[in-house]
Amino acid sequence: MSIITDERFCERKSGEHGNGMGQFSKRWTNFDYAEEGGESLRSTQERNVNALFDILDKFKGKTVVIGTHGTALSTILNYYDPAFDMDDFLRIIDWMPYIVELSFIGHELIDKRELAHIYKEYQKC
């Protein structure tokens, strides 16, 4: 099985203030918020969704496994379900790995199933 690396699935670029509940809240309340030197959730979402669309187009009708980071995945899930918010992000932050199956027709998400996760306590920076 070949492995293709797409750097667009990298994690959100952290800025000066790092991570913590206050920063999580600011980001999830305002998708355009980014600390100095950091990347907003909107920017992260656009980058990740564009990468996903390219993969869906290139591998139409195929089964593909994508590995990414929690914030990156969360922004994709939010794109398809705007009700996916900070509480949902915090629910999965301690699940590494978190395995979710997404089914698509074209670019449209038609099904989402949580398959597995392993609890690993989030390590604050």
Stockholm file with secondary structure:
# STOCKHOLM 1.0

chainA/1-125         MSIITDERFCERKSGEHGNGMGQFSKRWTNFDYAEEGGESLRSTQERNVNALFDILDKFKGKTVVIGTHGTALSTILNYYDPAFDMDDFLRIIDWMPYIVELSFIGHELIDKRELAHIYKEYQKC
#=GR chainA/1-125 SS CCCCCCGGGSCCCCCTTCCSHHHHHHHHHCTTCCCTTCCCHHHHHHHHHHHHHHHHHHTTTSCCCCCCCHHHHHHHHHHHCTTCCHHHHHHHTTEEEEEEEEEEETTEEEEEEEEEEEECCCCCC
#=GC SS_cons         CCCCCCGGGSCCCCCTTCCSHHHHHHHHHCTTCCCTTCCCHHHHHHHHHHHHHHHHHHTTTSCCCCCCCHHHHHHHHHHHCTTCCHHHHHHHTTEEEEEEEEEEETTEEEEEEEEEEEECCCCCC
//
